[in-house]
Amino acid sequence: MARHTPNKHRKKPPKLYGLHHSIEEILEARDNNRLIRLGLGLPGSCNWKCPYCFTEAGQRIKADPIPYERMVEIVHEAKSLGASTVVIDGEGEPLLNKRIFDILKEIKSSGMLSVLFTNASRITPDIAKKLVGLADTVVTKWNTSDKELQEAFSGVKNPYGRYISYHGKDLPKGIKHLIDVGFAGCYKKGDVEVTRLGIESLICWENSDFLQGLFIFCREEGIFPYFEIVKPQGWATGTIVSSERNGKYNYIAAGLVGKKAKEFFEFLSRWDDYSWPVVPPVVASNCFLNMHTVNVSNGYVYPCPGIERAIGDVRKHSLKQVLDQSQFLKVIRHLEEYIQEPCRSCYHFNNYECYGGCRGFAYLNATLPKRFGYQLLIRPNKTVVLPFDDITDINAITTPDPGCWRVSCG
């Protein structure tokens, strides 16, 4: 790992506006069977073909897309259930959806916050100006400054079009346009320091050195570093274990796991003066989505984007009916009663610093035998294929997260 000297006078790191909620808010929503956040996957295609894409770049169609009018109804249903934020992540690239600005206007007029996830390749100066008045937060994507490697991550040639120099870095033009209109920078929202701009990236062997520098750049510029562990979902399912080069980058999904992931998280935490717990799956954050969120994609309702297990269908039921009737959701919202060891005894779990790591990774790993005939148990330098008996979905969602080094390293 590279060495940097933390600034002991640095302010507490900012949170992403719209994505930070206190544990008190989360528990209240959970205990009253309500929502804080709605994830809304807009139907459509994608101009990238990322080899780790959990939606398989918009090519995986689960059902006929729901009409725009029903999407608007779902937004208002979520608000009636307590939701204050709508996260738009798309089944492809949201900015390719012709109704994207309409749905952002609808969210804004409802009094809710919107968080848009985008690869940023479609953002022009004009689109950035439109977004700054409609979207409360934008999370972009940037995996590496190595142009060839970025093409491997994106699955397309020249994914960003061009780069623009900014404070000593060549930034993808879309990110620079968002900075120009004011998305970057920190400000107070109540007692919390927040920012409206994030950069998402997967933590892999190939880009871990770059991410250390990007983390520091983000901190200096008031941008949230949304770095997360790779999980075996979508196109990453068959490639998460290894990465081959043969002179070129053939595919990407060699995520940092085990001891190396721990070292990576600890290094970045040290830069922030240890102001956040070192837990997966996201750097400088924790994931409590399953206590307060549902995702709607292609008409189906999911506990979160990482759990490929539908718990309802908005073509047949309201969101309230889904919340009231799903036994799967009841279990995942009350994991303290069901979660298995070693998570059950973990200090971070019992002190609300972690909710069992990534429940999506745990569920995906536990159900791999059903889907592909094998299971991954990740160790520092090897992958063990285990014999596996059939299990129920409820049992699968309570298993430990193999992406956590406390699980994979013992």
N, C-alpha and C positions, 0 to 999 in steps of 0.2 A: 504494500500500500504506500502511496505517496505520503509525505509528511507535510502537515500544515500546522500553523500555530493558531489555536482558537483565540478569539477576541473575548476577553473576560468581561468587557463592557457591552457586548452585543445584547440587544433587546431579545426578549423571548420570541422564538420563531413564529411567523404568522400562520394562520389557518386559511383554508380556502373558503371564501365567502359563500354561504349557502350549504356547505358540506360539513360544517362544524356544529356539533350539538353537545350540550353538557350531558353528563351521565344522568343527572336528575331528570332532564327532559326525555331522555331515551327510556328510562325506567317508567316514567309516567305514561308515555305512549304505549309501551309494552303492556303494562299492567291494566290499561284501560282498552286494550285491543284497538289501538288507533295507529295512525301513521304520522311520521315526520317528513318522509320523503317518498316521492314517486319516481321510479325510473321508467322512461318512455322511449322505447326503441322505434324510431321512425323507419318505415319500410323503404327500401331502395337499394341501389347498387353502390359499388365503391370503386374509386379510381386507383386504389392500391390492392395488393394481394399479399398482405403480411403473412409469413409462414407460421405465425403464432396466433393468428386471429381467432378469437373465440366464436365469432359468428360466421367464420369461413368467408370473409369479405363479401357478405351480402348474397352469397350463392346458395346458402342453405335456407330454403323456404319451408317453414313448418305448416303454414296454412295461408289462405288468402288474406292479404292485408286488410285490416279493419278500415272502414272509411274515415275520412278526416273528421266528420261530424261526431263519430263515436269517440275519437281521440279527445276531442274537446270535452265531451261528456265525462270521460274518465278523469281528465284534469280536475273538473269541478267536483266529481265524486271524491277524489283524493283530498281536496281541500275540505270537504264536509267531514272527512274522517281525521282532520287535524294536520294534514300535510302542509308544509310551508315552502317546500322546494320541489321543483321538477327537474330531474336530470335527463337530458336528451343525449343518448349515445348512439342510437341508430343500429339498424341491421347492416348498414354499410356506412358511407360517409354522409352525415346529416346535411351538410351544405349542398349535396346533390339532390335533396328532396325539394320539390318545387313549393311545398307548403311550409318550409322551415321558418320563414319570417312570420307567416300567419300564426303558427303555433306559439312562437315566442311572444307575439303581440297578445295572444289570448292569455298566456300565462301571466304576462305583465299586468293586463287589465284585471285579472282575478286577484291581484295583490300578492301573488306568490313569487318566489325567486326562481330563476332559471339558471341551470348550469349546463353548458354545451360542451360536449367532447367532440373534437374534430382533429383530423390529421394536419390541418392548417394549410394544406397545399392549395386550396381554393380561395384563400383569403387575399383579397386585393385591398388597396387603400379604401375604396368605396364600401366594400363589404365590412371592413373593420369599423368604419364610421357608423354603419347601420347597426352592427352588433353592440357597439358601446352604449347605444341608447335602448337596446332591447334585451340583451343577455346580461345577467348580473355577474356571471363568471364564465370564463372560457378556459378549458383545459386542452392544450395542444399536444402534439406528439413529436418527439425528437430523440432518436436512439443513439446517434453518434455523429461526430464531425467527419469521420472517414467516409468519403463520398461512395466508394465501392461497397463498403459495409452497410451504409444506409440504404443503398439499393437492394441489398440482400434482405435487410429488415423490412423494407417496403414491398418487395416483390416486383418492383417496376423500375425502369430506367429514369434517372433524373427526377425523383419524386417531388422535389420542392420547386423545380423550375430554375430558381436562382437563389443566391445567398446575398445578404447585405451586411456589411461590416458595422459592428456596434460594440463599442467599449472593448475593443481588442478581440472580439469573436465574430466569426462569419455565421450569422444567424439565418435560418430559413426565412425567406421573405415574409411569409404569413405571420410568423411570430413577431418579426420586427414591425409589421404594420399594426399589430395589436398593441405593442409597446407605444408606438407613436400616438395612438388615440387615447392612451391613458389607462389601459388595463393593468399594467405593472405598477408596483409601488404598494406600500402598506398604509393602512389607516385604522383607526379605532372603531370598533362596532361593539358598543357596550364595554365590557371589560376585556374584550379579545381583540388582538391585532389581526387584521385580515388582509388578504390580497384577492384581486379579481382574476389573476392569471396563473395558470399552472402549466407545467411541461411534464407530460407523461412519458415514461420509458420503462422498458423491461430490464431487469438486472440480470445480465448474462456475462459469461466469461469474456466474450468478445468486446464488450463495451464498458466493463466495470471501471477501468482507469478513466475513461472519458467522463463517466457519471460522477466521479469524485470532483472533477473540475467544474462540471455543470452544476452540481449541488452548491458549490461555493458561489458561482456566478448567480444562481437563483437567489441565494440569500442576500447577496449584495444589491441585486436589482429589485427585490420585493416580488419575487415569483415563487410559487410553491413547487418544489421538486417532487412530483408524483411518481416515484420510482417503486415498482412492485415486482414481486417474485413471479416467475413464469409458472403456470399450472397446466396440467394435461387436458386441455379443452380445445375443441374445434380442431384447427389444423395443427396445433401444437401437440396433440395427443401422441402422434407417432414419432415426434422429433425432440421431445423434451429431454431425453436422456443424453443425446450426443450431438456433436457438431463436426462435420467433416469439411476440410478446406480443399485439399488437392490443388493448391495454387490459387483457388478462388473460393469465395464463400458460397457454398452450395445451399445451405439452409441454416436458419438460426432457431435455436430453442434450447441451447445449452445453458439453462438458467443456473445461477449460483445457488447452491444448496448446502446444507450441513454447515461444517465449520467455516467454509469460505463465505457463506452468506452471513453468518454471525459476525465475522471479522469486518465485512463490508458495512453492515448496520452499525456496529460499534464505532467504526472509524467516523462515520458521519455524525453519530450521536456525540462523539467527543468534540467535533467541530462546533456543535451547538451547546457545549458545556453540559452535556448529559441532561438536557432539559426535556427529553421524551424517552419513554421506555423502549428498549430494544426488543421489539416483537414484530413478527411478520403479520400481514404480507406487504404492507406499504411503509416506506421510510417516513419517519417523523409523524406517524399517524397511527391510528388503530381502526379496525373495521368492526363496527357494531351494526352493520346494515340489517342483519337478520332479526334484530330486535325492533326495528321501526320502519322498514322499507318493504315495498314490493316492486317488481319490475313487470311491465307489460310489453310484450314483444310479439308481433304478428297475431295479436288477439289472445294469446295465452298469458297467464299470470305466473311469475316465478318469484321465489323468495329473494333472489338477487341475480345479477348477470352471470355469476359463476356457478350457479346450481342449475343444471339442465334437467329439472324435474318440475313440470307444470303442476300448479296447485289449483288452477281455475281457468275459466274461459270467459272473457268479457263479452263475447257474443251471446252468452247464455245467462251470465250472472253479473250482478253488480259487484264492485270491489268490497262492499260491506259483507255481502253474502260469502265471498271468498274468505275474508278474514274470519268470519264467524264459523265457517264449516270445515276449514282445512285442519285436520289433525296434524299433518306434517308441519304446518306453520306453527301450531301451538307448541310442538316439541322444540323446534329450532329457536323459538322466542324464549324458551325457558330452559336453556341448556344446562344451567346449574343443577337441574334435577336429573339430567340424563347423560351429560358428557362423560366420556371414558377417560381412563388414565393414559398418559401422564397429565393431560390437561386438567383433569378434575382436581388434582392436588397442587397445581401450579400457582405460585404467588401472583403472577400477573393476571391470571384468570379470576382468582378470588378477590382481587382488588380492583376489578373493572379497568385494568390496563390493557386487556386483551380479551377477545371473545372466542378463544379456541383457534387463534390464527385465522387462516382462510377456510371457512366452511365449504366453499366451493372446491378447493383442493382436496379436502378430506372426503367429501362426497364423491367427487370424480374418481379419486384413487380407489375408494371402497367399491365403486360400481364398475370399474374397468373390466373385471372378469365377465360381467353381464354383457358389456358392450364389445369387448375385444378379446376376451379369453385370457387376460393376464392382469396382474396387479403390480404396481411399482412400490417398492419400499426403498426409499433413497438413502444411501449412506454416503459418507464424504467422497469416495472415489469409485463407487461402483453402484450398480442397480441390481437388486436381488428380485428374481421372479418367484413369487410364493404360490404354493397351492392354496386354493381359496374356495370355501364353501359358499353357496348362495346365501345372501342375507337380505333382510328387508330394507326398504328405503329409510325407515326410522332408525334402524341400527346404523346404517351408513352415514347418516348426517351427524351422528354423535361420536364418530371415530376421531382420533387425533389427526392433526394436520401434518402430513409428512414433509411439508415445506418448512416446518419449524425445526431448527437445529436441536431443540430440547427433545424432540421426538426422534429425529433421524440419527442424532449422535448419542442419545442416551444421557 
